[in-house]
Amino acid sequence: MTKEIINRITILGTGNLATNIAIAFFKAGKEIVQIYGRNENKTKQLAGKVNSSFINNLKELNPETDIFFLCVSDSSLEKVLGELNLSEGFMVHTSGSVPAGIFKNYTNNYGVFYPVQTFSKTSIIDFKNVPICLEANNKKNIGRLTGLAKSISDNIRVMDSEARLITHIAAVFACNFTNHMYTIAEKILADHKIDVDIIKPLIAETSRKVLNTSPWHVQTGPARRKDINIIEKHLSALDKYPEIKEEYILISRIIQNQYNH
């Protein structure tokens, strides 16, 4: 029989998201029953931060847990599920792009708990304003997940797998691809012995604007103006960076098409 209020949590995984979720729930007063991980040192280290026991063998999972968080990579999720024997256990994954239905053959109680944020072990996130996207196989489990999510966040969204997939795609563009562009900028500057600090005020102002206005309305730059002379100068300067040059051409073309140039 499943409990209405979730207090006892087991976390499978020791990565960036697992670390942040474990610490967030621990600070919210939840009991972290077990931490599972393949690397003993990493598992022991995370367990120590949340006053939990740690295991390196899935056969040692304590079934007396209200919920199991599978904070593992998307590619290994099904493999891990195949090693579990928790047909009545409440299991959730934290992926943006894996449908909730992946649990159907493994348990009668399942869902998704997807925080829309970027995580690292070195910078622990305050979940208060982090959007958490929830999905579950029935209303009772949605209610239980909602109660759990509210213990750490004020921004709860119930959405199906398709909407969550679209949200994840948008997040990849807004975060992962954007960070990739920062990496390119840093490399170009470093190769020419220019301090990366020179673009940090620009990054800050760009971020400030898009948080208050539609990004479409605040687009600037040579591609937005269709300044062909400047674009050609930039491309010439990028001759020794063929992959970066290719990205510059593609993105400039897309921007020009968006603004009907």
The 8 nearest C-alpha neighbors of each residue, nearest first, counted from 0:
[[1, 2, 87, 88, 3, 65, 89, 108],
 [2, 0, 3, 65, 89, 88, 87, 108],
 [1, 3, 4, 0, 5, 65, 143, 6],
 [2, 4, 143, 5, 1, 139, 142, 140],
 [5, 3, 2, 143, 6, 146, 147, 65],
 [4, 6, 65, 7, 147, 3, 2, 143],
 [5, 7, 29, 30, 4, 8, 65, 28],
 [8, 6, 30, 65, 64, 31, 5, 32],
 [9, 7, 31, 66, 32, 64, 65, 30],
 [10, 8, 33, 67, 32, 31, 34, 68],
 [11, 9, 68, 34, 67, 12, 35, 69],
 [12, 10, 35, 69, 70, 34, 68, 36],
 [11, 13, 70, 36, 71, 17, 35, 14],
 [12, 14, 17, 36, 18, 42, 41, 45],
 [15, 13, 17, 16, 12, 18, 120, 70],
 [14, 16, 119, 120, 18, 118, 17, 19],
 [15, 17, 19, 18, 14, 118, 20, 70],
 [18, 16, 20, 14, 13, 70, 19, 15],
 [17, 19, 21, 15, 16, 20, 13, 14],
 [18, 20, 16, 22, 21, 17, 123, 23],
 [21, 19, 23, 17, 22, 18, 16, 24],
 [22, 20, 18, 24, 23, 19, 17, 25],
 [21, 23, 25, 19, 20, 24, 26, 49],
 [24, 22, 20, 26, 25, 21, 19, 27],
 [25, 23, 27, 29, 26, 21, 22, 20],
 [24, 26, 22, 29, 28, 27, 23, 49],
 [25, 27, 23, 28, 24, 22, 29, 49],
 [28, 26, 24, 25, 29, 150, 23, 151],
 [27, 29, 25, 26, 24, 30, 6, 150],
 [30, 28, 6, 25, 24, 27, 7, 31],
 [31, 29, 7, 32, 6, 8, 25, 28],
 [30, 32, 8, 51, 33, 9, 7, 29],
 [31, 33, 9, 8, 51, 30, 7, 52],
 [34, 32, 9, 52, 53, 51, 31, 10],
 [33, 35, 53, 10, 46, 11, 9, 54],
 [36, 34, 11, 54, 55, 12, 53, 10],
 [35, 37, 12, 42, 55, 38, 13, 11],
 [36, 38, 55, 39, 35, 42, 56, 12],
 [39, 37, 41, 36, 40, 42, 55, 13],
 [38, 40, 42, 41, 43, 37, 55, 36],
 [39, 41, 43, 42, 38, 44, 45, 37],
 [42, 40, 44, 43, 38, 39, 45, 13],
 [43, 41, 39, 36, 45, 44, 40, 13],
 [42, 44, 46, 40, 41, 45, 53, 39],
 [43, 45, 41, 47, 42, 46, 40, 48],
 [46, 44, 48, 47, 42, 43, 41, 18],
 [47, 45, 51, 43, 49, 48, 44, 53],
 [46, 48, 44, 50, 45, 49, 43, 51],
 [47, 49, 45, 46, 50, 44, 22, 51],
 [48, 50, 46, 51, 47, 25, 22, 31],
 [51, 49, 47, 48, 46, 52, 31, 25],
 [52, 50, 46, 49, 33, 31, 32, 47],
 [51, 53, 33, 46, 34, 32, 54, 50],
 [52, 54, 34, 33, 46, 43, 35, 42],
 [55, 53, 35, 56, 34, 59, 36, 52],
 [54, 56, 37, 36, 35, 39, 57, 53],
 [55, 57, 58, 59, 54, 35, 60, 37],
 [58, 56, 59, 60, 55, 83, 82, 35],
 [57, 59, 56, 60, 83, 82, 84, 61],
 [58, 60, 57, 56, 61, 54, 55, 62],
 [61, 59, 57, 58, 62, 33, 54, 56],
 [60, 62, 63, 59, 64, 33, 32, 9],
 [63, 61, 64, 60, 88, 85, 65, 59],
 [64, 62, 61, 65, 7, 32, 60, 88],
 [63, 65, 7, 62, 66, 8, 9, 61],
 [64, 66, 7, 5, 8, 6, 89, 63],
 [67, 65, 89, 8, 64, 90, 9, 68],
 [66, 68, 90, 9, 10, 8, 89, 69],
 [69, 67, 10, 91, 70, 92, 11, 90],
 [68, 70, 92, 11, 71, 91, 67, 10],
 [71, 69, 12, 17, 11, 68, 93, 92],
 [72, 70, 12, 69, 76, 73, 75, 11],
 [71, 73, 74, 75, 76, 70, 94, 12],
 [72, 74, 76, 75, 71, 94, 97, 77],
 [73, 75, 72, 76, 77, 78, 71, 97],
 [76, 74, 78, 72, 73, 77, 79, 71],
 [77, 75, 79, 73, 78, 74, 71, 72],
 [76, 78, 80, 79, 75, 81, 74, 101],
 [79, 77, 81, 75, 80, 76, 82, 74],
 [80, 78, 82, 76, 81, 77, 75, 83],
 [81, 79, 77, 83, 82, 78, 76, 105],
 [80, 82, 78, 79, 83, 77, 105, 84],
 [81, 83, 79, 80, 78, 84, 57, 58],
 [84, 82, 80, 81, 85, 79, 57, 58],
 [83, 85, 86, 82, 105, 81, 80, 58],
 [86, 84, 88, 87, 83, 106, 105, 62],
 [85, 87, 106, 105, 88, 84, 107, 108],
 [88, 86, 85, 106, 107, 108, 89, 0],
 [87, 89, 85, 86, 90, 108, 106, 66],
 [88, 90, 108, 66, 109, 67, 87, 65],
 [91, 89, 67, 109, 66, 88, 68, 108],
 [92, 90, 110, 111, 68, 109, 69, 67],
 [91, 93, 69, 111, 94, 68, 70, 112],
 [92, 94, 113, 112, 111, 70, 95, 91],
 [95, 93, 96, 97, 113, 92, 73, 111],
 [94, 96, 167, 164, 163, 113, 97, 93],
 [95, 97, 164, 94, 98, 167, 163, 160],
 [96, 98, 94, 95, 99, 73, 101, 160],
 [99, 97, 160, 100, 101, 96, 161, 111],
 [98, 100, 101, 110, 111, 102, 160, 97],
 [99, 101, 102, 98, 103, 136, 97, 110],
 [100, 102, 99, 103, 98, 97, 77, 104],
 [101, 103, 100, 105, 104, 106, 99, 109],
 [104, 102, 100, 105, 101, 106, 107, 109],
 [105, 103, 102, 106, 101, 107, 100, 86],
 [104, 106, 102, 103, 86, 80, 85, 107],
 [107, 105, 86, 108, 87, 103, 102, 104],
 [106, 108, 87, 86, 109, 103, 105, 88],
 [109, 107, 89, 106, 88, 87, 90, 136],
 [110, 108, 90, 89, 91, 135, 136, 102],
 [109, 111, 135, 91, 134, 99, 136, 90],
 [110, 112, 91, 134, 92, 133, 93, 113],
 [111, 113, 93, 133, 132, 92, 91, 131],
 [112, 114, 93, 132, 131, 94, 95, 111],
 [115, 113, 131, 116, 130, 132, 129, 112],
 [116, 114, 130, 131, 113, 129, 117, 170],
 [115, 117, 114, 118, 129, 130, 170, 174],
 [118, 116, 119, 115, 174, 16, 114, 175],
 [119, 117, 15, 16, 116, 120, 124, 19],
 [120, 118, 15, 121, 122, 123, 117, 16],
 [119, 121, 15, 122, 123, 18, 118, 19],
 [120, 122, 119, 123, 15, 118, 124, 19],
 [123, 121, 119, 120, 124, 118, 19, 15],
 [124, 122, 19, 120, 121, 125, 119, 118],
 [125, 123, 126, 122, 19, 118, 23, 119],
 [124, 126, 127, 123, 23, 128, 129, 151],
 [125, 127, 129, 152, 128, 151, 124, 23],
 [126, 128, 152, 153, 125, 129, 151, 154],
 [129, 127, 126, 154, 153, 152, 130, 125],
 [128, 130, 126, 127, 154, 131, 152, 115],
 [131, 129, 154, 115, 155, 114, 128, 132],
 [130, 132, 114, 155, 113, 156, 129, 115],
 [133, 131, 156, 113, 157, 112, 114, 155],
 [134, 132, 157, 112, 111, 156, 158, 131],
 [133, 135, 111, 110, 158, 157, 159, 141],
 [136, 134, 110, 141, 137, 109, 140, 111],
 [135, 137, 109, 110, 108, 140, 134, 138],
 [138, 136, 140, 139, 135, 141, 108, 109],
 [139, 137, 141, 140, 142, 136, 135, 143],
 [138, 140, 142, 141, 137, 143, 3, 135],
 [139, 141, 143, 142, 138, 137, 135, 144],
 [142, 140, 138, 144, 135, 143, 139, 145],
 [143, 141, 145, 139, 140, 144, 138, 146],
 [142, 144, 140, 146, 145, 141, 3, 4],
 [145, 143, 147, 141, 146, 142, 148, 140],
 [146, 144, 142, 148, 147, 143, 141, 149],
 [145, 147, 149, 143, 144, 148, 142, 150],
 [146, 148, 144, 150, 145, 149, 5, 143],
 [147, 149, 145, 150, 146, 151, 152, 144],
 [150, 148, 152, 146, 151, 147, 153, 145],
 [149, 151, 148, 147, 152, 27, 146, 24],
 [150, 152, 149, 126, 148, 127, 27, 23],
 [153, 151, 127, 149, 126, 154, 128, 148],
 [152, 154, 127, 128, 149, 155, 151, 129],
 [155, 153, 130, 152, 128, 129, 131, 156],
 [154, 156, 131, 130, 132, 153, 157, 152],
 [157, 155, 132, 131, 133, 158, 154, 130],
 [156, 158, 133, 132, 134, 155, 159, 141],
 [159, 157, 134, 162, 133, 156, 132, 163],
 [158, 160, 162, 161, 134, 163, 157, 133],
 [159, 161, 163, 98, 162, 164, 99, 158],
 [160, 162, 164, 163, 159, 165, 98, 158],
 [163, 161, 165, 164, 159, 160, 158, 166],
 [162, 164, 166, 160, 161, 165, 95, 167],
 [165, 163, 96, 167, 161, 166, 162, 95],
 [166, 164, 168, 162, 167, 163, 169, 161],
 [167, 165, 163, 169, 164, 168, 170, 162],
 [166, 168, 170, 164, 95, 165, 169, 163],
 [169, 167, 165, 171, 170, 166, 164, 172],
 [170, 168, 166, 172, 167, 171, 173, 165],
 [169, 171, 167, 173, 168, 172, 174, 166],
 [172, 170, 175, 168, 174, 169, 173, 176],
 [171, 173, 176, 169, 170, 174, 175, 177],
 [174, 172, 170, 171, 177, 169, 175, 176],
 [175, 173, 177, 171, 172, 170, 176, 178],
 [174, 176, 171, 178, 177, 172, 179, 173],
 [175, 177, 179, 172, 178, 174, 171, 180],
 [176, 178, 180, 174, 179, 175, 173, 181],
 [177, 179, 181, 175, 180, 176, 174, 182],
 [178, 180, 176, 182, 177, 181, 175, 183],
 [181, 179, 183, 177, 182, 178, 184, 176],
 [180, 182, 178, 184, 179, 183, 185, 177],
 [183, 181, 179, 185, 180, 184, 186, 178],
 [184, 182, 180, 186, 185, 181, 187, 179],
 [183, 185, 181, 187, 182, 186, 188, 180],
 [184, 186, 182, 188, 183, 187, 195, 189],
 [187, 185, 189, 183, 188, 184, 190, 182],
 [188, 186, 190, 184, 189, 185, 183, 191],
 [187, 189, 193, 191, 185, 186, 190, 192],
 [188, 190, 192, 186, 191, 187, 193, 185],
 [191, 189, 187, 188, 192, 186, 193, 185],
 [190, 192, 188, 189, 193, 187, 186, 194],
 [193, 191, 189, 190, 188, 194, 187, 195],
 [192, 194, 188, 191, 189, 195, 190, 197],
 [193, 195, 196, 197, 192, 188, 189, 185],
 [194, 196, 197, 185, 198, 188, 193, 199],
 [197, 195, 199, 194, 198, 200, 193, 185],
 [196, 198, 195, 199, 194, 200, 193, 201],
 [199, 197, 201, 196, 200, 195, 202, 184],
 [198, 200, 202, 196, 201, 197, 203, 195],
 [201, 199, 203, 202, 198, 204, 197, 196],
 [202, 200, 198, 204, 199, 203, 205, 197],
 [201, 203, 199, 205, 200, 204, 206, 198],
 [202, 204, 200, 206, 201, 205, 207, 199],
 [205, 203, 207, 201, 206, 202, 200, 208],
 [204, 206, 202, 208, 207, 203, 201, 209],
 [207, 205, 203, 204, 209, 208, 202, 210],
 [206, 208, 204, 210, 205, 209, 203, 211],
 [209, 207, 205, 211, 210, 206, 212, 204],
 [208, 210, 214, 212, 211, 206, 207, 213],
 [211, 209, 207, 208, 212, 206, 213, 214],
 [210, 212, 209, 208, 207, 213, 214, 206],
 [213, 211, 209, 208, 210, 214, 216, 217],
 [212, 214, 215, 216, 209, 217, 211, 210],
 [215, 213, 209, 217, 216, 212, 218, 208],
 [214, 216, 213, 217, 218, 212, 209, 257],
 [217, 215, 214, 213, 218, 212, 219, 209],
 [218, 216, 214, 215, 219, 213, 212, 208],
 [219, 217, 215, 216, 214, 223, 220, 254],
 [218, 220, 223, 217, 221, 224, 222, 216],
 [219, 221, 223, 222, 224, 218, 226, 225],
 [220, 222, 226, 224, 223, 225, 230, 229],
 [221, 223, 225, 251, 224, 220, 255, 254],
 [222, 224, 220, 221, 225, 219, 255, 254],
 [225, 223, 221, 226, 222, 220, 219, 255],
 [226, 224, 222, 223, 221, 227, 255, 260],
 [225, 227, 221, 224, 228, 229, 222, 230],
 [226, 228, 230, 229, 225, 231, 221, 222],
 [229, 227, 231, 230, 226, 232, 233, 225],
 [230, 228, 232, 231, 227, 226, 233, 221],
 [229, 231, 227, 233, 232, 228, 234, 226],
 [230, 232, 234, 228, 233, 229, 227, 235],
 [233, 231, 229, 235, 230, 234, 236, 228],
 [232, 234, 236, 230, 231, 235, 229, 237],
 [235, 233, 237, 231, 236, 232, 244, 230],
 [234, 236, 232, 237, 233, 238, 231, 230],
 [237, 235, 233, 234, 238, 232, 239, 231],
 [236, 238, 234, 240, 235, 239, 244, 233],
 [239, 237, 240, 235, 236, 241, 234, 244],
 [238, 240, 237, 241, 236, 244, 235, 243],
 [239, 241, 237, 243, 238, 242, 244, 245],
 [242, 240, 244, 243, 239, 238, 245, 237],
 [243, 241, 245, 244, 240, 246, 247, 239],
 [242, 244, 246, 245, 240, 241, 247, 237],
 [245, 243, 247, 241, 242, 246, 237, 240],
 [244, 246, 242, 248, 243, 247, 241, 249],
 [247, 245, 243, 249, 244, 248, 250, 242],
 [246, 248, 244, 250, 245, 249, 251, 243],
 [249, 247, 245, 251, 246, 250, 252, 244],
 [250, 248, 246, 252, 251, 247, 245, 253],
 [249, 251, 253, 252, 247, 248, 246, 254],
 [252, 250, 222, 254, 248, 253, 249, 247],
 [251, 253, 255, 249, 250, 254, 248, 256],
 [252, 254, 250, 256, 255, 251, 257, 249],
 [255, 253, 257, 251, 256, 252, 222, 250],
 [254, 256, 260, 252, 258, 257, 253, 222],
 [255, 257, 259, 253, 258, 254, 260, 252],
 [258, 256, 254, 255, 259, 253, 260, 252],
 [257, 259, 255, 256, 260, 254, 223, 253],
 [260, 258, 256, 257, 255, 254, 223, 253],
 [259, 255, 258, 256, 225, 257, 223, 224]]
